[in-house]
């Protein structure tokens, strides 16, 4: 059978779904059932690899059965080994992710998701192109800074969202504000940075992207962090990470769409996309194939637990460490909370805790958590406040900040989340 017939047969049998064509390939190639030429080649190569592996296993079993020198016991043992290998291979192929992700539908939800992915890529393109010449635009009250790249990325994101009819009436809540462009030189740098990547943009458009407006009652809205981890973005330290995050919040539903891009994640950068109730999918930035993410589920806190903490933290001094939890691996990661969510979503950590602020401020920023929360929940994590209660992104009037119970956020694999909450509470009592 030819490769295309093999692909179609596997698709109909339910072994695989179809890869997602990129927007460029969607425009430039003739699609059949959502597949374009280059994607078929990619899948055909993977199918050929699987078929070759099946052929080798079959040949090995045949030789074991036909060998005249092999005793009956030996033949049976070889057959069991081959059968086990075949089951493992079949299981691995079932987990391989050619997730279709329903991007070819035309309903408003999918239009919004496509717009979010376009906006995310535009924001990252603008930021990366402006990285080496970015200047400080604003020093904030918490001593962190926003650069002209942060501001330009937010402006690019807002522009892409406004260009899509499905999102024209949806409010945009971004981290950066008009304070960042009070200096005319900063505004000029922002306009120039955008013009070099997404085309001419007016000062009025930039100001609109930075203007906070509380959504009307019943109105959906986007929450955007153009660069979470500006310190890492500026330092260009390969051990530090920065992430773009964009989430949509719908009244009565909560977080329902999310996109994150970590352009310098080990392995060539990564994009993560999630739909509420439909799962989370990821791809390397140089590839078009998405794979479904399903995080491992430890049976207990002593079951090869992996925890990610901030670079400035020491695990033994944190509540989880004080409670006696001894993870197999503790990763220290800078900078920003979204990078920790990426690590959990990719299955590289089981637990991330955003601890209460040392200054006693009970509020956290919506953009620091929105995209990460939905993406991790769709991979198999549970994300709550420090008391184990649901996060309430919609509780504040301006939607910019909310107050989680206990002042913190706990993200952990669903199988151990309750245990983590209890251990965290015990650790708070240890002095």
Buried (B, 14 or more C-beta within 10 A) or exposed (E): EEBEEBBBEBBEEEBBBBBBBBEEBBEEBEBEEBBBBBBBEBBBEBBEEBBEBBEEBEEBBEEBEEEEEBEEEEBEEBBEBBEEBBEEBEEEBEEBBBBBBBBBEEEEBBBBBBBBBBBBBBBBBBBBBBBEEBEBBBEEEEEEBBBBBBBBBBBBBBBBBBBBEBBEEBBBBBBBBBEBBEBEEBBEBBBBBBEEBBEEBEEEBBEBBBEEEBBEEEEBBBBBBBBBBBBBBBBEEEEBBBBBBBBBBBEEEBBBBBBBBBBBBEEEBBBBBBBBEBBBBBBBBEBBBBBBBBBEEBEEBEBEBBBBBBEEBEBEEBBBBBBEBEBEEBBBBBBBBBBBBBBBBBBBBBBBBBBBEEEEEBEBBBBBBBBBBBBBBBBBBBBBBBBBEEBEBBEBEEBBBBBBBBBBBBBBBBBBBEBBBEBBBBBEEEE
